[in-house]
Amino acid sequence: MPRGQRRNAAAASDKTARVSMADFDRRTASFRSKETEAAYRRYLASADLPQQRLVWLLMTGVYFLYGTLDILTISDRLQDVLVMRWLIITPLALFLGALTFVERLKPYTGHLFAACVFLSAISVTWMIAILPAQGSPPYVVGILIIFIFSSCNVQMPFLAASAAYSLTTTAYAAVVLTNPEFNRVDVIAGLFFMISSAGAAIATNYVQEIRLRMIWLTNELRAGDARRIEKLMIEATAADSSK
């Protein structure tokens, strides 16, 4: 092997050697090293970004089609709801999805997903706030669907996903607790389902992040071992040839 190629192989081996199980922080479901975290994000951008974009498009389409429920069930402030759903949030979601085609932003696709999830959920919370407490569609179910679907199908960093779920839950709690039109049963039931769903979404995202990152880390360590073995074999062969 030429000297330049041997140097490149050694550099790759040394870089992988710096990746270890101790580099993983289970509290935040992330890597302590910025280099390792950046490498993992680059891997995600090259591995399953097309599939993630399809999921993003599906989520946006479902959110858009829920406008049919708005039209069929809402009479008061229907225009405001449709403007929010069709002219504000849907274009924003598509814009955020389009940003994943920007090379410099591809490693941050998960953060863009989290922003999209938050915008969708907070817009539904806004609909709950402006519509009458009685006789309106049970839009809390829409928030729960967003939580469940995104936590199971979207690759988001744990801290970003937790922030999106927690902030939406806080906003919902503020809406139902400050609106005297909501009766006691609706408030208790709504908060119970929101808090439990947010907790389940956060736990699901955490488990998924742990699993995917550990698989990647294991594969990187195996690749590093393979490169080190190859390097030793090359050095041994060179030593035999020099005798």
Secondary structure, DSSP 8 states (H G I E B T S, - for coil): --HHHHHHHHHHHHHHHT--GGGEETTTTEESSHHHHHHHHHHHHHHSHHHHHHHHHHHHHHHHHTHHHHHHH--TTHHHHHIIIIIIIHHHHHHHHHHTTSGGGGGGHHHHHHHHHHHHHHHHHHHHHHS-SSSS--THHHHHHHHHHHHHH----HHHHHHHHHHHHHHHHHHHHH-TTS-HHHHHHHHHHHHHHHHHHHHHHHHHHHHHHHHHHHHHHHHHHHHHHHHHHHHHHHHHHH-
